[in-house]
């Protein structure tokens, strides 16, 4: 091992450790990797910074913009609605149609966006069919990741692998080169879920029993306003218990009429308040404010009471939410949005006490109750996803045909460039190493076309880009260059072959797949691809076989982030 190889391996090990603990965040780690490669003279500054103009980086953010346009114009929503309607009342049919829909959508748009679009509809349909949503959500995630392997633009690892192949002097994969394998993998995934997977998936919070699933019954109690209560004739929105006690007003009932906690109406004698909080806190509030505590709500009536008072929904944090790491108290959530969060499901556990002080994390699901209009207002908040069927909102549906037309022309141009460009002496006179740049140009043209057609504004285009992924990819590419220039990829490939103690290409492919799957379970799939593809190419060279199957195996392994919930967004 040379000193340069030692430096590369050292940077690799440290970056993997930081990726796992996510401190600092992954895009910052990637930029630190870029700086480390330059400072240690493993790559020159020009080699490092040229990664920002790499065709894979440009294509990735252009795909994000095109995906954003499909979302803004309602095209993706309409596709999801139409496909899900074909499922009828059959759980089996729902799973097949849902997975096919997610897979096909992910082939042409960002798979995170595909899941975000289908998630509310899947949860809503599961409840209508009295199926536990947990039986559908893992297949939805799996299908979106598998579907990304169908086309060149389906997921960043595909583009990164093609860029790495070009760097090694190989012919990059074309637009449809992934399709046969991708469709086969998606088909196997669907068959597995139908035959075995659905029988071992967890079954939680089925039907409409959301409140029961979060076990909030013991924290809900009704109190009656007495004649001498200091709260009488005060506006409901101005009443606060939280400063002294963690008690919240869920609703006020006056006869058969329900008033929300954000109402400007004034309390009267004999009004009934539904309070949420620990029993001792509610009793203390009752003594202090002259409220007569009634019996705790019966378990089987909680859902009906809450539903009658307003809409009861589940809300999750969106992938790029600004709410991550903040508490409901920091956000002044109740007063700002007029919606009460009753409980939070955090890492599989339902938390009902002190929820206002729990830092929100991606994957948390909040059980919330509020007026229909207040809930609908939250649907337009980019930081949140409401997990039920979405009503018609402010989509630019009149631009849907334009978006579809631009998408169709972009896909045709991509297919033409990749197929023709990879032919020797082609009519376009495109060198094979330039095909990636032409793909970037076509995708960039499609993204700009979406803006010019007013499918989305330029500000919305910027917002639709996952800049964390862009900087992650650009920051990690120099490490791939350093691995090649120092022959660290050859060193690792030699040791991998020695460890497997075989020259059977099939067994080597299996080893690469397992290695890529393990890596992508704890680090980004883009980072895993940058690290694994050079090793896959060198392993094929050592065996004297074609490297294309090895590269594709590595890419599919890097997209198979199923083992842990942190494997993919």
RODO-2510 file (C-alpha; in nm, 4 decimals, decimal comma):
residues 569
     n   res          X          Y          Z
     1     x     0,0000     0,0000     0,0000
     2     x     0,1365     0,3425    -0,0982
     3     x     0,1073     0,6570     0,1119
     4     x    -0,1482     0,8033    -0,1293
     5     x    -0,3587     0,4893    -0,1053
     6     x    -0,3408     0,5177     0,2729
     7     x    -0,4672     0,8760     0,2508
     8     x    -0,7556     0,7729     0,0249
     9     x    -0,8544     0,4888     0,2577
    10     x    -0,8253     0,7206     0,5590
    11     x    -1,0543     0,9807     0,4005
    12     x    -1,2912     0,7005     0,2997
    13     x    -1,3125     0,5525     0,6503
    14     x    -1,3605     0,8906     0,8211
    15     x    -1,6261     0,9984     0,5704
    16     x    -1,8146     0,6693     0,6143
    17     x    -1,8124     0,7185     0,9912
    18     x    -1,9431     1,0759     0,9582
    19     x    -2,2094     0,9623     0,7103
    20     x    -2,3339     0,7050     0,9610
    21     x    -2,3563     0,9429     1,2587
    22     x    -2,4809     1,2301     1,0344
    23     x    -2,2798     1,4904     1,2242
    24     x    -2,2239     1,7148     1,0412
    25     x    -2,4940     1,6679     0,7780
    26     x    -2,4096     1,4556     0,4758
    27     x    -2,3651     1,7358     0,2210
    28     x    -2,1197     1,9112     0,4535
    29     x    -1,9283     1,5840     0,4911
    30     x    -1,9106     1,5527     0,1115
    31     x    -1,7672     1,9040     0,0799
    32     x    -1,5126     1,8202     0,3518
    33     x    -1,4149     1,5148     0,1452
    34     x    -1,3589     1,7405    -0,1570
    35     x    -1,1410     1,9775     0,0485
    36     x    -0,9452     1,6885     0,2012
    37     x    -0,8718     1,5410    -0,1437
    38     x    -0,7329     1,8767    -0,2623
    39     x    -0,5356     1,9582     0,0559
    40     x    -0,3693     1,6152     0,0515
    41     x    -0,2919     1,6647    -0,3210
    42     x    -0,4769     1,3495    -0,4195
    43     x    -0,6522     1,5614    -0,6838
    44     x    -0,5814     1,9068    -0,8219
    45     x    -0,8220     2,1960    -0,7539
    46     x    -0,9323     2,1895    -1,1168
    47     x    -1,0102     1,8157    -1,0931
    48     x    -1,2059     1,8744    -0,7714
    49     x    -1,4167     2,1679    -0,8814
    50     x    -1,4927     2,0291    -1,2256
    51     x    -1,7217     1,7865    -1,0390
    52     x    -1,9778     2,0666    -1,0065
    53     x    -2,0059     2,0720    -1,3862
    54     x    -2,0172     1,6943    -1,4116
    55     x    -2,3054     1,5833    -1,6367
    56     x    -2,4466     1,3677    -1,3550
    57     x    -2,4743     1,6721    -1,1229
    58     x    -2,6395     1,8893    -1,3892
    59     x    -2,8804     1,6142    -1,4903
    60     x    -2,9804     1,5431    -1,1295
    61     x    -3,0934     1,8984    -1,0550
    62     x    -3,2641     1,9243    -1,3946
    63     x    -3,4609     1,6065    -1,3109
    64     x    -3,5694     1,7667    -0,9836
    65     x    -3,7084     2,0662    -1,1749
    66     x    -3,8973     1,8483    -1,4243
    67     x    -4,0392     1,6468    -1,1321
    68     x    -4,1451     1,9700    -0,9627
    69     x    -4,3307     2,0774    -1,2773
    70     x    -4,5177     1,7454    -1,2925
    71     x    -4,6182     1,7997    -0,9295
    72     x    -4,7217     2,1637    -0,9705
    73     x    -4,9380     2,0937    -1,2758
    74     x    -5,1126     1,7986    -1,1108
    75     x    -4,9912     1,5485    -1,3722
    76     x    -4,8394     1,3155    -1,1141
    77     x    -5,1476     1,3442    -0,8881
    78     x    -5,3757     1,2548    -1,1777
    79     x    -5,1651     0,9539    -1,2745
    80     x    -5,1683     0,8339    -0,9142
    81     x    -5,5453     0,8814    -0,8807
    82     x    -5,6225     0,7000    -1,2070
    83     x    -5,3961     0,4071    -1,1299
    84     x    -5,5240     0,3687    -0,7750
    85     x    -5,8855     0,3679    -0,8977
    86     x    -5,8110     0,0457    -1,0847
    87     x    -5,7450    -0,1286    -0,7538
    88     x    -6,1163    -0,1530    -0,6676
    89     x    -6,1867    -0,3055    -0,3263
    90     x    -5,9146    -0,5697    -0,3367
    91     x    -5,6110    -0,5494    -0,1101
    92     x    -5,4071    -0,7600    -0,3534
    93     x    -5,5033    -0,5457    -0,6502
    94     x    -5,4319    -0,2280    -0,4516
    95     x    -5,0802    -0,3496    -0,3712
    96     x    -5,0039    -0,4459    -0,7323
    97     x    -5,1428    -0,1236    -0,8815
    98     x    -4,9772     0,0901    -0,6144
    99     x    -4,6349    -0,0691    -0,6647
   100     x    -4,6611    -0,0501    -1,0435
   101     x    -4,7661     0,3155    -1,0187
   102     x    -4,4833     0,4057    -0,7816
   103     x    -4,2292     0,2156    -0,9919
   104     x    -4,3317     0,3715    -1,3243
   105     x    -4,3497     0,7219    -1,1764
   106     x    -4,0049     0,6789    -1,0194
   107     x    -3,8622     0,5828    -1,3588
   108     x    -3,9246     0,9359    -1,4881
   109     x    -3,9237     1,1556    -1,1772
   110     x    -3,7607     1,1842    -0,8368
   111     x    -3,8644     0,8810    -0,6311
   112     x    -3,9051     1,0915    -0,3161
   113     x    -4,1568     1,3058    -0,5043
   114     x    -4,3389     0,9959    -0,6289
   115     x    -4,3808     0,8670    -0,2739
   116     x    -4,4879     1,2094    -0,1447
   117     x    -4,7604     1,2235    -0,4114
   118     x    -4,8907     0,8704    -0,3558
   119     x    -4,8539     0,8566     0,0219
   120     x    -5,1761     1,0431     0,1181
   121     x    -5,3834     0,8535    -0,1392
   122     x    -5,2481     0,5146    -0,0279
   123     x    -5,3158     0,5873     0,3401
   124     x    -5,6673     0,7112     0,2597
   125     x    -5,7547     0,4096     0,0421
   126     x    -5,6130     0,1716     0,3027
   127     x    -5,8495     0,3128     0,5610
   128     x    -6,1460     0,2957     0,3234
   129     x    -6,0728    -0,0732     0,2670
   130     x    -6,0097    -0,1311     0,6406
   131     x    -5,6497    -0,2276     0,5638
   132     x    -5,3707    -0,1275     0,7965
   133     x    -5,1696     0,1489     0,6197
   134     x    -4,8538    -0,0168     0,7500
   135     x    -4,9288    -0,3075     0,5147
   136     x    -4,8963    -0,0705     0,2174
   137     x    -4,6290     0,1836     0,3064
   138     x    -4,3245    -0,0462     0,2963
   139     x    -4,4272    -0,1859    -0,0475
   140     x    -4,4739     0,1761    -0,1640
   141     x    -4,1206     0,2685    -0,0560
   142     x    -3,9703    -0,0493    -0,2018
   143     x    -4,1437     0,0010    -0,5384
   144     x    -4,0265     0,3621    -0,5656
   145     x    -3,6635     0,2591    -0,5121
   146     x    -3,6847    -0,0354    -0,7520
   147     x    -3,8599     0,1746    -1,0179
   148     x    -3,5706     0,4189    -1,0187
   149     x    -3,3655     0,1491    -1,1923
   150     x    -3,5831     0,1464    -1,5057
   151     x    -3,4304     0,4475    -1,6844
   152     x    -3,1075     0,6459    -1,6881
   153     x    -3,2695     0,9426    -1,5098
   154     x    -3,4680     0,7365    -1,2586
   155     x    -3,2258     0,7875    -0,9712
   156     x    -2,8878     0,9611    -0,9172
   157     x    -2,6857     0,6338    -0,8894
   158     x    -2,7737     0,5528    -1,2518
   159     x    -2,6309     0,8829    -1,3727
   160     x    -2,3274     0,8587    -1,1462
   161     x    -2,2501     0,5078    -1,2687
   162     x    -2,2634     0,6248    -1,6310
   163     x    -2,0328     0,9169    -1,5470
   164     x    -1,7846     0,6790    -1,3800
   165     x    -1,7940     0,4474    -1,6830
   166     x    -1,7082     0,7402    -1,9108
   167     x    -1,4185     0,8334    -1,6809
   168     x    -1,2784     0,4817    -1,7209
   169     x    -1,3054     0,5071    -2,1002
   170     x    -1,6108     0,2821    -2,1231
   171     x    -1,9285     0,3445    -2,3230
   172     x    -2,1808     0,4883    -2,0699
   173     x    -2,5205     0,3292    -2,0240
   174     x    -2,7916     0,4674    -2,2524
   175     x    -3,1370     0,5895    -2,1518
   176     x    -3,3063     0,2482    -2,1868
   177     x    -3,0077     0,0247    -2,1047
   178     x    -3,1381    -0,0055    -1,7484
   179     x    -3,4927    -0,0916    -1,8584
   180     x    -3,4792    -0,4734    -1,9001
   181     x    -3,3054    -0,5233    -1,5664
   182     x    -3,5091    -0,2538    -1,3930
   183     x    -3,8426    -0,3983    -1,5039
   184     x    -3,7309    -0,7478    -1,4011
   185     x    -3,6232    -0,6258    -1,0570
   186     x    -3,9499    -0,4340    -1,0082
   187     x    -4,1485    -0,7394    -1,1177
   188     x    -3,9636    -0,9665    -0,8750
   189     x    -4,0224    -0,7120    -0,5968
   190     x    -4,3974    -0,7083    -0,6636
   191     x    -4,4174    -1,0895    -0,6784
   192     x    -4,2251    -1,1179    -0,3528
   193     x    -4,4591    -0,8749    -0,1773
   194     x    -4,7645    -1,0660    -0,3015
   195     x    -4,6325    -1,4119    -0,2149
   196     x    -4,4389    -1,3548     0,1077
   197     x    -4,3831    -0,9912     0,1976
   198     x    -4,7412    -0,8945     0,2752
   199     x    -4,7706    -1,1776     0,5283
   200     x    -4,4794    -1,0514     0,7406
   201     x    -4,5464    -0,6777     0,7189
   202     x    -4,6542    -0,5153     1,0478
   203     x    -5,0219    -0,4388     1,1029
   204     x    -5,0725    -0,1216     1,3012
   205     x    -5,3484     0,1352     1,3443
   206     x    -5,5941    -0,0186     1,1013
   207     x    -5,9171     0,1344     0,9815
   208     x    -6,0293     0,4697     1,1203
   209     x    -5,9137     0,4141     1,4807
   210     x    -5,6408     0,6765     1,4667
   211     x    -5,6947     0,8056     1,8199
   212     x    -5,6946     0,4518     1,9577
   213     x    -5,3728     0,3753     1,7720
   214     x    -5,1983     0,6643     1,9472
   215     x    -5,3511     0,5780     2,2870
   216     x    -5,4572     0,9347     2,3623
   217     x    -5,7732     0,8340     2,5495
   218     x    -5,6132     0,8532     2,8949
   219     x    -5,4935     1,2076     2,8263
   220     x    -5,8336     1,3483     2,7244
   221     x    -6,0876     1,4745     2,9752
   222     x    -6,3879     1,7053     2,9649
   223     x    -6,4349     1,9977     3,2029
   224     x    -6,7367     2,2256     3,2514
   225     x    -6,7119     2,6013     3,2983
   226     x    -6,8702     2,6997     3,6306
   227     x    -7,0439     3,0291     3,7121
   228     x    -6,7498     3,1609     3,9175
   229     x    -6,4781     3,0554     3,6710
   230     x    -6,2354     3,3385     3,5798
   231     x    -6,2418     3,2042     3,2234
   232     x    -6,6091     3,2934     3,1697
   233     x    -6,6530     3,5536     2,8931
   234     x    -6,2893     3,5313     2,7856
   235     x    -6,2133     3,4632     2,4181
   236     x    -6,1280     3,0996     2,3576
   237     x    -5,8148     3,1811     2,1557
   238     x    -5,6718     3,3827     2,4477
   239     x    -5,6949     3,0994     2,7006
   240     x    -5,3602     2,9379     2,7727
   241     x    -5,2736     2,6669     3,0245
   242     x    -4,9416     2,5680     2,8711
   243     x    -4,7330     2,8298     3,0535
   244     x    -4,7931     2,6559     3,3846
   245     x    -4,9276     2,3183     3,2872
   246     x    -4,8941     2,1150     2,9686
   247     x    -5,2686     2,1235     2,9017
   248     x    -5,4299     2,2162     2,5704
   249     x    -5,7878     2,2884     2,4635
   250     x    -5,8869     2,0524     2,1848
   251     x    -6,2389     2,1922     2,1395
   252     x    -6,5236     2,3666     2,3190
   253     x    -6,8741     2,2207     2,3050
   254     x    -7,1786     2,4402     2,3561
   255     x    -7,4820     2,2162     2,3407
   256     x    -7,4502     2,0377     2,0048
   257     x    -7,2154     2,3009     1,8630
   258     x    -6,8370     2,2517     1,8579
   259     x    -6,6003     2,5502     1,8762
   260     x    -6,2311     2,5252     1,7901
   261     x    -5,9622     2,6329     2,0349
   262     x    -5,8644     2,9143     1,7928
   263     x    -6,2128     3,0677     1,7987
   264     x    -6,2848     3,4338     1,8795
   265     x    -6,6054     3,3270     2,0558
   266     x    -6,6245     3,3848     2,4332
   267     x    -6,6673     3,1120     2,6924
   268     x    -6,9981     3,0875     2,8803
   269     x    -7,1158     2,9091     3,1895
   270     x    -7,1800     2,5372     3,1273
   271     x    -6,9601     2,5275     2,8171
   272     x    -6,7724     2,1957     2,8000
   273     x    -6,4023     2,1914     2,7157
   274     x    -6,2117     1,8852     2,5960
   275     x    -5,8639     1,9147     2,7453
   276     x    -5,5549     1,7161     2,6603
   277     x    -5,2937     1,6581     2,9285
   278     x    -5,1897     1,4419     3,2190
   279     x    -5,4666     1,3703     3,4699
   280     x    -5,2894     1,5567     3,7519
   281     x    -5,2339     1,8621     3,5302
   282     x    -5,5996     1,8712     3,4234
   283     x    -5,7113     1,8439     3,7864
   284     x    -5,4755     2,1274     3,8832
   285     x    -5,6099     2,3463     3,5993
   286     x    -5,9642     2,2680     3,7099
   287     x    -5,8963     2,3841     4,0656
   288     x    -5,7132     2,6976     3,9526
   289     x    -5,9634     2,8134     3,6891
   290     x    -6,2906     2,6994     3,8394
   291     x    -6,3543     2,4134     3,5971
   292     x    -6,5455     2,1046     3,7035
   293     x    -6,3642     1,7953     3,5779
   294     x    -6,5982     1,5376     3,4281
   295     x    -6,5237     1,1706     3,3772
   296     x    -6,2510     1,0862     3,1257
   297     x    -6,3936     1,0129     2,7841
   298     x    -6,4894     0,6540     2,7228
   299     x    -6,2369     0,4767     2,5026
   300     x    -6,4879     0,3859     2,2338
   301     x    -6,6264     0,7404     2,2083
   302     x    -6,3002     0,9298     2,1703
   303     x    -6,2796     0,8954     1,7926
   304     x    -6,6443     1,0024     1,7465
   305     x    -6,6053     1,3028     1,9771
   306     x    -6,2905     1,4242     1,8042
   307     x    -6,4316     1,3670     1,4558
   308     x    -6,7487     1,5574     1,5420
   309     x    -6,5437     1,8522     1,6685
   310     x    -6,3317     1,8770     1,3561
   311     x    -6,1113     1,6835     1,1181
   312     x    -5,8764     1,4270     1,2701
   313     x    -5,5695     1,3664     1,0523
   314     x    -5,2169     1,2329     1,0578
   315     x    -4,9410     1,4702     0,9499
   316     x    -4,5824     1,3842     0,8676
   317     x    -4,2757     1,5973     0,8036
   318     x    -4,1904     1,6446     0,4345
   319     x    -3,8438     1,5393     0,3092
   320     x    -3,6987     1,8917     0,2989
   321     x    -3,9030     2,0385     0,5842
   322     x    -3,7720     2,3417     0,7705
   323     x    -3,9494     2,2073     1,0818
   324     x    -3,6893     1,9340     1,1349
   325     x    -3,5166     1,9709     1,4706
   326     x    -3,7709     2,2239     1,5995
   327     x    -4,0406     2,1654     1,8599
   328     x    -4,4099     2,2491     1,8350
   329     x    -4,3479     2,5105     2,1032
   330     x    -4,0704     2,6692     1,8933
   331     x    -4,3086     2,6815     1,5960
   332     x    -4,6018     2,8130     1,8033
   333     x    -4,7862     2,5445     1,6085
   334     x    -5,1211     2,5575     1,7885
   335     x    -5,1607     2,9338     1,7832
   336     x    -5,0172     2,9836     1,4342
   337     x    -5,2096     2,7112     1,2521
   338     x    -5,5141     2,6628     1,4740
   339     x    -5,4534     2,2866     1,4890
   340     x    -5,3901     2,0800     1,8013
   341     x    -5,1334     1,7989     1,7951
   342     x    -5,2601     1,5246     2,0253
   343     x    -4,9727     1,2771     1,9890
   344     x    -4,6591     1,2033     1,7872
   345     x    -4,5481     0,8631     1,6649
   346     x    -4,1703     0,8774     1,6949
   347     x    -3,9541     0,5798     1,5843
   348     x    -4,2553     0,3478     1,6144
   349     x    -4,3540     0,4673     1,9627
   350     x    -4,6648     0,6755     2,0293
   351     x    -4,5703     0,9745     2,2480
   352     x    -4,8626     1,1554     2,4139
   353     x    -4,6961     1,3497     2,6946
   354     x    -4,4995     1,6736     2,6473
   355     x    -4,5340     1,6517     2,2698
   356     x    -4,4840     2,0293     2,2372
   357     x    -4,1234     1,9910     2,3556
   358     x    -4,0262     1,6979     2,1320
   359     x    -3,7870     1,7959     1,8482
   360     x    -3,9491     1,6913     1,5207
   361     x    -3,7648     1,4455     1,2985
   362     x    -3,8153     1,3244     0,9464
   363     x    -4,0444     1,0210     0,9720
   364     x    -4,2409     1,1470     1,2738
   365     x    -4,6177     1,1297     1,2347
   366     x    -4,8419     1,3687     1,4279
   367     x    -5,2033     1,2972     1,5208
   368     x    -5,3717     1,6363     1,4864
   369     x    -5,7226     1,7737     1,5195
   370     x    -5,8608     2,0963     1,3780
   371     x    -6,1261     2,2588     1,1658
   372     x    -6,1561     2,1478     0,8026
   373     x    -6,0383     2,4823     0,6669
   374     x    -5,7396     2,4893     0,9026
   375     x    -5,6373     2,1401     0,7898
   376     x    -5,6768     2,2378     0,4237
   377     x    -5,4531     2,5393     0,4866
   378     x    -5,1834     2,3019     0,6142
   379     x    -5,1978     2,1076     0,2860
   380     x    -5,0335     2,4045     0,1143
   381     x    -4,7509     2,4135     0,3685
   382     x    -4,4399     2,2687     0,1947
   383     x    -4,3033     2,1521     0,5302
   384     x    -4,5875     1,9064     0,5959
   385     x    -4,7721     1,6174     0,4301
   386     x    -5,1327     1,5399     0,5299
   387     x    -5,1856     1,1637     0,5205
   388     x    -5,5307     1,1458     0,3674
   389     x    -5,6858     1,1892     0,0247
   390     x    -5,6062     1,5407    -0,0969
   391     x    -5,8896     1,7583    -0,2265
   392     x    -5,8557     1,9741    -0,5359
   393     x    -5,6133     2,2512    -0,4531
   394     x    -5,4099     2,5121    -0,6308
   395     x    -5,2486     2,2858    -0,8915
   396     x    -5,1996     2,4453    -1,2333
   397     x    -5,4073     2,1777    -1,4059
   398     x    -5,4513     2,3970    -1,7138
   399     x    -5,0754     2,3563    -1,7734
   400     x    -5,0847     1,9764    -1,7425
   401     x    -5,0880     1,9124    -2,1197
   402     x    -4,7911     2,1428    -2,1674
   403     x    -4,5984     1,9598    -1,8946
   404     x    -4,6791     1,6208    -2,0483
   405     x    -4,5777     1,7438    -2,3946
   406     x    -4,2452     1,8791    -2,2705
   407     x    -4,1812     1,5572    -2,0763
   408     x    -4,2566     1,3451    -2,3853
   409     x    -4,0259     1,5519    -2,6076
   410     x    -3,7518     1,5390    -2,3440
   411     x    -3,7730     1,1598    -2,3161
   412     x    -3,7682     1,1150    -2,6944
   413     x    -3,4646     1,3453    -2,7220
   414     x    -3,2887     1,1577    -2,4396
   415     x    -3,3488     0,8230    -2,6079
   416     x    -3,2285     0,9609    -2,9426
   417     x    -2,9088     1,1112    -2,7977
   418     x    -2,8114     0,8050    -2,5937
   419     x    -2,8902     0,5514    -2,8665
   420     x    -2,7414     0,7447    -3,1599
   421     x    -2,4552     0,8927    -2,9590
   422     x    -2,3256     0,5520    -2,8545
   423     x    -2,3004     0,4341    -3,2152
   424     x    -1,9605     0,4675    -3,3920
   425     x    -1,9511     0,7297    -3,6687
   426     x    -2,2953     0,8568    -3,5679
   427     x    -2,4744     1,1259    -3,7650
   428     x    -2,4514     1,3776    -3,4803
   429     x    -2,0736     1,3383    -3,4638
   430     x    -2,0947     1,2965    -3,0854
   431     x    -1,7949     1,1414    -2,9152
   432     x    -1,8866     0,8694    -2,6636
   433     x    -1,7341     1,0659    -2,3767
   434     x    -1,9622     1,3591    -2,4685
   435     x    -2,2885     1,1620    -2,4495
   436     x    -2,3304     1,2461    -2,0804
   437     x    -2,3057     1,6179    -2,1549
   438     x    -2,5670     1,5886    -2,4291
   439     x    -2,7975     1,4087    -2,1843
   440     x    -2,7465     1,6983    -1,9404
   441     x    -2,8221     1,9489    -2,2163
   442     x    -3,1464     1,7701    -2,3079
   443     x    -3,2609     1,7538    -1,9427
   444     x    -3,1637     2,1176    -1,8882
   445     x    -3,3642     2,2142    -2,1976
   446     x    -3,6637     2,0225    -2,0621
   447     x    -3,6331     2,1953    -1,7227
   448     x    -3,6095     2,5423    -1,8818
   449     x    -3,9019     2,4522    -2,1090
   450     x    -4,1152     2,3807    -1,7999
   451     x    -4,0348     2,7281    -1,6654
   452     x    -4,0971     2,9037    -1,9998
   453     x    -4,4302     2,7180    -2,0327
   454     x    -4,5195     2,8514    -1,6833
   455     x    -4,5655     2,5022    -1,5432
   456     x    -4,3698     2,6363    -1,2476
   457     x    -4,1925     2,9605    -1,1668
   458     x    -3,8156     2,9954    -1,1436
   459     x    -3,8463     3,0370    -0,7658
   460     x    -4,0436     2,7127    -0,7498
   461     x    -3,7824     2,5485    -0,9709
   462     x    -3,5113     2,6406    -0,7210
   463     x    -3,7286     2,5117    -0,4347
   464     x    -3,7888     2,1786    -0,6087
   465     x    -3,4155     2,1004    -0,6269
   466     x    -3,2787     1,8885    -0,3428
   467     x    -2,9591     2,0892    -0,3043
   468     x    -2,8333     1,8511    -0,0366
   469     x    -2,8187     1,5730    -0,2971
   470     x    -2,6505     1,8020    -0,5518
   471     x    -2,3693     1,9039    -0,3156
   472     x    -2,3391     1,5476    -0,1857
   473     x    -2,2779     1,4131    -0,5365
   474     x    -2,0430     1,6958    -0,6391
   475     x    -1,8446     1,6631    -0,3170
   476     x    -1,7990     1,2863    -0,3408
   477     x    -1,6935     1,2673    -0,7066
   478     x    -1,3331     1,3844    -0,6379
   479     x    -1,2908     1,0869    -0,4030
   480     x    -1,3772     0,8588    -0,6948
   481     x    -1,1152     1,0367    -0,9058
   482     x    -0,8586     0,9939    -0,6256
   483     x    -0,9408     0,6231    -0,5960
   484     x    -0,8704     0,5797    -0,9671
   485     x    -0,5523     0,7917    -0,9894
   486     x    -0,3953     0,6210    -0,6840
   487     x    -0,5175     0,2754    -0,7934
   488     x    -0,6954     0,2370    -0,4598
   489     x    -0,9868     0,0899    -0,6512
   490     x    -0,7527    -0,1835    -0,7799
   491     x    -0,6248    -0,2462    -0,4255
   492     x    -0,9764    -0,2826    -0,2866
   493     x    -1,0871    -0,5005    -0,5793
   494     x    -0,7858    -0,7313    -0,5282
   495     x    -0,8637    -0,7676    -0,1584
   496     x    -1,2330    -0,8259    -0,2326
   497     x    -1,1507    -1,1077    -0,4750
   498     x    -0,9047    -1,2540    -0,2264
   499     x    -1,1630    -1,2413     0,0530
   500     x    -1,4258    -1,4149    -0,1598
   501     x    -1,1680    -1,6782    -0,2636
   502     x    -1,3348    -1,7416    -0,5980
   503     x    -1,3060    -1,6410    -0,9622
   504     x    -1,6694    -1,7243    -1,0319
   505     x    -1,8194    -1,4020    -1,1791
   506     x    -2,1652    -1,4866    -1,0430
   507     x    -2,0370    -1,5128    -0,6859
   508     x    -1,8412    -1,1900    -0,7296
   509     x    -2,1584    -1,0175    -0,8521
   510     x    -2,3389    -1,1408    -0,5419
   511     x    -2,0597    -1,0089    -0,3216
   512     x    -2,0717    -0,6655    -0,4900
   513     x    -2,4486    -0,6511    -0,4500
   514     x    -2,4306    -0,7363    -0,0789
   515     x    -2,1511    -0,4826    -0,0227
   516     x    -2,3447    -0,2069    -0,2038
   517     x    -2,6638    -0,2891    -0,0126
   518     x    -2,4863    -0,2744     0,3236
   519     x    -2,3196     0,0566     0,2341
   520     x    -2,6404     0,2204     0,1091
   521     x    -2,8156     0,1180     0,4320
   522     x    -2,5998     0,3585     0,6327
   523     x    -2,4840     0,6185     0,3782
   524     x    -2,6373     0,7942     0,0787
   525     x    -2,6992     0,5815    -0,2303
   526     x    -2,5093     0,8407    -0,4347
   527     x    -2,2047     0,8128    -0,2094
   528     x    -2,2291     0,4327    -0,2143
   529     x    -2,2323     0,4376    -0,5957
   530     x    -1,9221     0,6589    -0,6191
   531     x    -1,7379     0,4154    -0,3917
   532     x    -1,8616     0,0831    -0,5326
   533     x    -1,8627     0,1392    -0,9106
   534     x    -1,4813     0,1823    -0,9443
   535     x    -1,4355    -0,1373    -0,7401
   536     x    -1,6878    -0,3188    -0,9618
   537     x    -1,5061    -0,2099    -1,2796
   538     x    -1,1677    -0,3170    -1,1473
   539     x    -1,3073    -0,6516    -1,0260
   540     x    -1,4370    -0,7202    -1,3782
   541     x    -1,0991    -0,6229    -1,5270
   542     x    -0,9193    -0,8604    -1,2864
   543     x    -1,1544    -1,1431    -1,3900
   544     x    -1,1211    -1,0613    -1,7605
   545     x    -1,4962    -1,0194    -1,8137
   546     x    -1,7191    -0,7347    -1,9335
   547     x    -1,7648    -0,4710    -1,6605
   548     x    -2,1191    -0,3609    -1,7565
   549     x    -2,2995    -0,6324    -1,5525
   550     x    -2,0787    -0,5541    -1,2540
   551     x    -2,1584    -0,1816    -1,2748
   552     x    -2,5318    -0,2468    -1,3063
   553     x    -2,5220    -0,4863    -1,0111
   554     x    -2,3504    -0,2211    -0,8012
   555     x    -2,6107     0,0388    -0,9020
   556     x    -2,9059    -0,1869    -0,8175
   557     x    -2,7428    -0,2729    -0,4850
   558     x    -2,6961     0,0979    -0,4094
   559     x    -3,0678     0,1507    -0,4764
   560     x    -3,1757    -0,1383    -0,2511
   561     x    -3,1966     0,0610     0,0723
   562     x    -3,4516    -0,1676     0,2399
   563     x    -3,2701    -0,2964     0,5481
   564     x    -3,2991     0,0112     0,7739
   565     x    -3,5398     0,3062     0,7904
   566     x    -3,2425     0,5443     0,7583
   567     x    -3,1328     0,3885     0,4263
   568     x    -3,3253     0,6377     0,2157
   569     x    -3,5502     0,9390     0,2657
***
